[in-house]
Amino acid sequence: MSAHPIMAQALRPFAPPQTKAQQISTLEGQLQTYRAAEISLLRLPFQVEVKTAPATRVAEAQYGLVTIDEDLVREAADWLLDKHIDELERKALELQRARWDEQREDV
């Protein structure tokens, strides 16, 4: 198989069928790629700065980092997407219409 993804896809119909072990290996590689992308996107481990001691007359406030559980970070990200999905859809449609207008002007 070719190292270039487009060539690999083009040659796939002519390649010998993959064994179950090769299919599992391919799927595991894809899963690792997706997990790495998710970790990068969510900046895992996700840490938040919190006040650990209030300011006093003698000392300034003290802060520390708290690591948030990954499941809670995913849940919060889903909530954030749900909260802003209408705005995202509206903006995406606006950009698509602008692109269509540009394409019509070019013709």
C-alpha positions as CSV (number, residue, x, y, z in Angstrom):
1,M,0.0,0.0,0.0
2,S,1.0,3.6,-0.7
3,A,2.0,5.9,2.2
4,H,-0.1,8.7,0.7
5,P,-3.7,8.4,1.9
6,I,-5.4,9.2,-1.4
7,M,-3.2,6.6,-3.2
8,A,-3.9,4.1,-0.4
9,Q,-7.6,4.6,-0.8
10,A,-7.4,4.3,-4.6
11,L,-5.4,1.0,-4.4
12,R,-7.6,-0.5,-1.6
13,P,-10.0,-2.4,-4.0
14,F,-6.9,-4.1,-5.6
15,A,-5.3,-5.0,-2.2
16,P,-5.6,-8.5,-0.7
17,P,-8.3,-8.7,1.9
18,Q,-7.3,-7.8,5.4
19,T,-7.2,-10.4,8.1
20,K,-9.2,-9.9,11.3
21,A,-5.9,-9.0,13.1
22,Q,-5.1,-6.4,10.5
23,Q,-8.6,-4.9,10.7
24,I,-8.4,-4.7,14.5
25,S,-5.0,-3.1,14.2
26,T,-6.3,-0.6,11.7
27,L,-9.3,0.2,14.0
28,E,-7.0,0.5,17.0
29,G,-4.8,3.0,15.1
30,Q,-7.8,5.1,14.1
31,L,-9.1,5.0,17.7
32,Q,-5.7,6.2,19.0
33,T,-5.8,9.0,16.4
34,Y,-9.3,10.1,17.5
35,R,-8.3,10.0,21.2
36,A,-5.2,12.1,20.6
37,A,-7.4,14.6,18.7
38,E,-9.9,14.7,21.6
39,I,-7.1,15.1,24.2
40,S,-5.7,18.0,22.2
41,L,-9.1,19.6,21.6
42,L,-10.2,19.4,25.3
43,R,-6.6,20.1,26.6
44,L,-6.7,17.0,28.8
45,P,-5.8,16.7,31.6
46,F,-8.1,19.7,32.1
47,Q,-7.0,21.9,35.0
48,V,-8.7,24.8,36.7
49,E,-7.1,27.4,39.0
50,V,-9.0,27.7,42.3
51,K,-8.4,29.9,45.4
52,T,-7.0,27.8,48.1
53,A,-6.6,30.5,50.8
54,P,-8.2,33.9,50.9
55,A,-6.1,37.1,51.1
56,T,-5.4,38.4,54.6
57,R,-3.8,41.6,55.8
58,V,-0.5,39.8,56.0
59,A,-0.6,37.6,52.9
60,E,-2.0,37.5,49.4
61,A,-4.6,34.9,48.3
62,Q,-3.2,31.6,47.4
63,Y,-4.2,29.6,44.3
64,G,-3.8,26.0,43.2
65,L,-4.7,23.8,40.3
66,V,-7.5,21.2,40.4
67,T,-7.6,18.5,37.7
68,I,-11.2,17.9,36.5
69,D,-12.4,14.4,35.7
70,E,-12.3,13.7,31.9
71,D,-15.9,12.6,31.8
72,L,-17.0,15.8,33.4
73,V,-14.9,17.8,30.9
74,R,-16.6,15.9,28.0
75,E,-20.1,16.6,29.6
76,A,-19.2,20.3,29.9
77,A,-18.0,20.4,26.3
78,D,-21.3,18.8,25.1
79,W,-23.3,21.4,27.2
80,L,-21.3,24.2,25.7
81,L,-21.9,22.9,22.1
82,D,-25.6,22.5,22.9
83,K,-25.7,26.0,24.2
84,H,-24.1,27.6,21.2
85,I,-25.2,25.2,18.4
86,D,-27.9,27.6,17.1
87,E,-25.3,30.4,16.8
88,L,-22.9,28.0,15.1
89,E,-25.5,26.9,12.6
90,R,-26.5,30.5,11.9
91,K,-22.9,31.5,11.3
92,A,-22.1,28.5,9.1
93,L,-25.2,29.1,7.0
94,E,-24.2,32.8,6.7
95,L,-20.7,31.8,5.5
96,Q,-22.1,29.2,3.1
97,R,-24.4,31.8,1.5
98,A,-21.5,34.2,1.2
99,R,-19.5,31.5,-0.6
100,W,-22.5,30.8,-2.9
101,D,-22.8,34.5,-3.7
102,E,-19.0,34.7,-4.5
103,Q,-19.3,31.7,-6.8
104,R,-22.2,33.2,-8.7
105,E,-20.3,36.4,-9.2
106,D,-17.3,34.5,-10.6
107,V,-19.4,32.8,-13.3
